[in-house]
């Protein structure tokens, strides 16, 4: 998701002087134009008759800090400079579609099946992105990757929440999220090594094909199985789970026996909601999120929180290479800050709860964003852009913490049948 910071990077560029001008600091350019530093030759150049014209010989790009990106390969500069951002915007549309489609599919067909399918197809299509020969091919494939990636993110979190006991949930969910930050650090190292968007894209996509082994390792959500009246399968997974909890012992077919014991209790809510085969099961969809006043209010509040958190978090993540300093180091530091945020989240929410901490760090991140915008680059010829970076990292810390809490809190306040929807 954040790889666009490298594969869509726009380096320094200028117009080519002639067809032989291929180096950013070439003798052709230096002999004719470099002396006149008052002119900008990024998108136009002065011809021999002293008229300005577009770059008829194309563009020449600096090979530092990145040798090749989609920007340099398809000349996405000047009049086409919006296209890298368009590709990411369309990717985000794919993410939105994936959240709707795969969330509903996971509620209908199960977490495990959809989660593993999304991982495998994300790996295959993500690898195909590295072989795209045209910009439109890149965009189409990225939309599909966005759809599948959101399926992985949402369903992975839900599985984590539903597979562990409540007192352990914070630790395991934070550990799950920790791998996001570690993956970001790993990606920045790969970007530094390759400095070319194609091998980078392939290197971060192809390893996920190994997710096929999860078919035999990953259990289905017991909560989902119970909600679908698949009691025998839930019983089997419950028995296996006791291997990890030595202090717990559960008799065979526990859920099945519990279901049968409820058959005598006509007023049992658990029976009517989960174990009643006589009534026709309700088919839940996204419209149920707005049917009752209470659920509607929760849905609207959660959507607002998600919107502002995602816009700011990914805004800083995508543009961290554009900050002052080293492209790779800035991105790496951002991921380290994010890694630290998960430990802070784990400690604070276990003591003070979700809502208070989310509110406090939303305020902290918002103030850091506002202050960072008004800090000048220099004061009395002293470079103070490093102060801007500090406030950016404070904002990233705040939104990483709130994002982690929202990820955890959202599925907790919705019923199982609507959780991934």
N, C-alpha and C positions, 0 to 999 in steps of 0.2 A: 504493500500500500504506500509506504513512504519512499520506495525506491525511485520515484519520480524526481526526488531531490537531486539524484545523480544522473539518471538516464535522460532527464529532461533539462539538464544544466545548460545555461547559455554562457559560454566563455567570451572573452574579448574577441571582437571581430572587426573587420574593415573591408572595404571594397578591394577587389583584386585590380592591380594596375594593368595587367595584360594576362594572356593565357599562360605565360610561364611563371606567373607570380603565385606561388603555392605556400610560401613560408610567411608567417606573420611578421617577422622582422627580416624581410628580404632586401636585397640590394636594389631591386627595382623601385620599391616603395621609398626606401631611405634616400635614394638619389633624387627623387622627384618631389616627394610630398612631406617627408618626415620633418623637414626644417620648418615648415609652416604649421606649428603646433596649435595655432588659433582655430584651425578648421577641423570639423568632425567628418571623417571619411567612413563612418560606420554604414551609412545607407545611401550615400551619394558621393560623387567624386567630381573634381574639376577637370574638364577635358582641355585639350590643347588650345581651343578657341575661347577659353575662360568661361565656359557655360557649365552649369551643374547638371549632371545626369545620374540616373540610377546605375547601380553596379552591373554593367553589361557583361563583365567578365566573371561575375559571380562574387563569392565572398572568400576571405581567408580568415581562418580561425586560429587563435592561440591554442597550443597543445597543453597549456598549463591552466588549471590543475588537472583537467580531464582531456584525454586525447580524442574521444569520440562520444557523442550523445545523439539523441534523435534530432536535436537542434542543429548540430553541425552536419549530420548526414542528409537531412532534407531541407536545409537552409530555412529554418523556422525563425527568421529574424526580420527586422524592419517591418514591412507590411504584413508579414506572416508571424510576427512575434507573439501573437495571442494563441497560436495553435498548441504550444506545449501546455498552456493553462486549460485550453479547451479539452485536450486529451484527458487531463486530470478531472475536469468537471464532468465529462462523460463517464469516466471511471466511477465517480461518486454516484452518478445516476444508476450505474450497474450495482453499486453497493446497496442503494435504496431498494432496487428491484429484488436483489438477493435477500434482503431482510424480510421483505413481504412474502416472497415465493417460498424460500427454504424454511422460514419460520413456520409457515402454515403446513408445509410438507412434514416437518419434524413433529408437529403436533398430531398429524394424521398417521404417518407411517413409522414413526419412531426416531429417537435421537441418533442412535448408533448408525443406522443405515444411511441416513442423509448426511451425517457428519463425515463418514468415511468416503462416501461418493463425492462430496464436495472437495475433500482433500486430494483425492486421486485426480479428478478432472481439473482442479486448479493447477496441479503439477504439470499435467499434459499441456493444457492451453497456455499456461505461463511460460513453459519451455518453447512453445510455438511462437510466442511473441518475439523471442530473440531472432527468429528467422524472417520476420516481416520485412518485405522489400518496399512497401509503400506506406505512407502515413495513414491512409484510411484502413489498411490491414491492421496496423498497430492499434488504432483506436477501437476497432471492432473486437479484436482479441482482448484488449484491456477491459472493455465493458463486461465481457464474459468472465474474466478473472475477478473483476469487482463483485459480480454476482456471487461467484463461488466462494470468494474470500469472506464475504459477510456471512455466508452460510456456515463456514468454519468457525468464525469468531463467536457468533451468537450461540450456535448449538454446542460448541465446546464449553462455553461458560455455563450453559444450562446443565449440561451433563455433570460438570464439576459440582454445581450446587446440589444436584439431585443424588449424587453418588456418595456424598459424605455427610456425616452427622453434623448437626447445627454448630456444635462447639468447635468443630474442626474446620468448618467451612471457610472462615476468614483466612486461615493459614493456607489451605490448599488453593483457594481462588487467587490469593495474592501470589502464591508460588507459580500458578498457571500464568498470571499476568507478568511475572518476573521474566519469563522466557521471551515475552514480547520485547522487553528492553534488551535482553541479552542478544536476541536476534538482530536488533537494530545496531548494536555494537559490532556484531559479526558482519553485518552488511556493509558498514562503513569501512571495515578492514578489507573486505573483498573489493569494494569500490576503489580503495587506495591501491590495491595490488593490480587489478585489471585496468582501471582507468578507461574502460571501453564498455559501452552500454550493453552490447550483445552478450559477451561472456558473463557479465554481471547478472543480467536477466536470467540467463540459463542456469547459472550457479545457485541462484536463490530459489529457483522454481523446481528444477529436476529432482533434488533429494526427496521431495514430498511424495514421490511415487512409492517410497518405502512404507507409506501409510497403509498399504494393502495388508500388512501383517496385523493391523488392529482388528481385522475381521475375527481373528482367533484370540485376541487378547482383551479388547475393550468390552465391558459388559453393557447391556442396555440399562436405561434408567428404570429402577424399580418403581419409582413414583409413576412414570408414564405407563408401565406395564399394568399396574394396579388400576389406573384410571381407564385403561382399555379392557379390564377384566381378564387379563392374561396372567392368572394367578399362579399356575404351575411354573411358568417360566420365571416369574418374579420370585417364587419360592426357591428355585434352583440358584439364582444369583444371590439371594439372601443367605443361603447356606454357605456359598463360597466366600461371601464377605466376612463371615465369622472367623475365617482363617487369619484375618488381619487384626481381629479384636479378641485377644485371648481371654478377656474377662467376660465375654459374652458367649452364651450357649443358646441356640435356638433349635427346637425340635423339628424334625422333618415335617414338611407340608404345613408349616405354621400358619401361613396366610390362608391356605385352603381350609384348615380347621377353624380358623378365626371367622372366616366367611360363613361357614356352616353354622357356627354358634350364633351368628347374628340373624340367621334365618328365622329364629323364634322371636326376635325383637322387631315388631312391626314399625316401631318409631325410631329405629336406628338411622341416624343421618348418614353414618359411614356406609351402611348397607344400601340406602337409596341412591347415594351418589356414586359409589364405586362398584358395588357387587350386585346390583339389581339387573338381572338379565331379562326380566319380564317387560320392563318399560323400554321403549325405543330410545337408543342413545341420541343425545343432542349433538348435532354437527356444528361445532364452533368455528367461527371465522373472524376476520378483522372487525366486522360490524358489531360484534358483541362487546368490543372495547368501548363503545359509545352508547350502549343500550340503557344502562342504569346510571342514575346521577352520580353515585359514588365512584364507579369504575370510570365513568366519563371524566370526572374531575381529576382522578389519578392519571389517566391517560394523557390529558392535556398538559398537566404539570410536568410529567416525565418527558413528553415530547419537547417542551420548551427548554428544559434542562439539557437534554441531548443535543438540541440544535446549537445552543450557544457554546456548549462544551466542545463539541466536535469541530465547529468552525474555527474556534480559537486554537485548540490543541493541534489540529492538522495544519492550520495556517502557519504556526510557528515551526512545526516539524518540517513542512515542505520548503520553507524559506530559510531554515537555519544555515544552509550553505552560502546564502547571500549576505550573511553577517560579516562583520570585519574579522579578518584572520583566515586561518586555514580551513578550507571547505570540509575536509574529512574530520579534523579535530573538533570543529564546532558541532558537527552532527554526533560525533562520538560522545562528547561531553553532555549533549542533550539526552542521550540514551542513558548515560551514567546517572544523571539527575533523575530520570524516570525510574531507574532501578532503585535509587534511594527512596523515591516517593512510595514505592510499594511497601518498604519496611515501615515507613512512617504511618502509612494507612493501616497496616496490620496492628500496630501498637495502639494507635489512637482510637480506632473504631471499636476495639475490644473493650476499651474503658469508657468511652463517651458516646458510642452509638454512631449511626450513619449520618443522620440529618444535621446535627450540630457541626460535625467536622466538615461535611460537604459545604455548608453555608459559610463557614469561616474561611475555607480555602478558595471558594469562589470569590469572596471579597478580596483576599490577598492577591489572587491572580489578576483580578480586574484592576486593582490599584497599580500593580507592577506593569501591566500593559499600558495604562494611561501615562504613568511617569516615564516609562521607557521611550515613548513617542516624543516627549518634549526635551529629552536630553540631547544637546548638540553634539556633533562629531568632534569638534575642537573648541577649546577655550584658551585664548591667548596663544594660539599656535601649538598648544599641547593636545595631543590626540587622547581623547577620553572615550573612544568608542567601546573600550572594554567595559565601561560602566553600563552602556546599552546592553551588552551581552549578559551582564549580571542580572539586569532586570528581566531580560528575555528568559533566562534560566529560572528565575523566581516564578515568573508567569507559567512556565512549562511545568515546574514542580507543582504549583497549585492546581493546574488543570489536569495533571496526571493523577493527583490524589482524588480530585472530584470525579474524574472519569472512571477510576477504579471503583469508587463508591457507587456511582450510578450503575455501572455494569453489574455490581453485586446486588444492589438494592432493587433494581427494576424487576428482575424475575421473582424476587422474594414477595413482592406485594401483589403479584397477579396469580390467579389460580393456574394449576397445572395445565388445564385444557387450553389456556390462552397464553401461556408463558413465553413460548418462542414466537408466537404471532405478534 
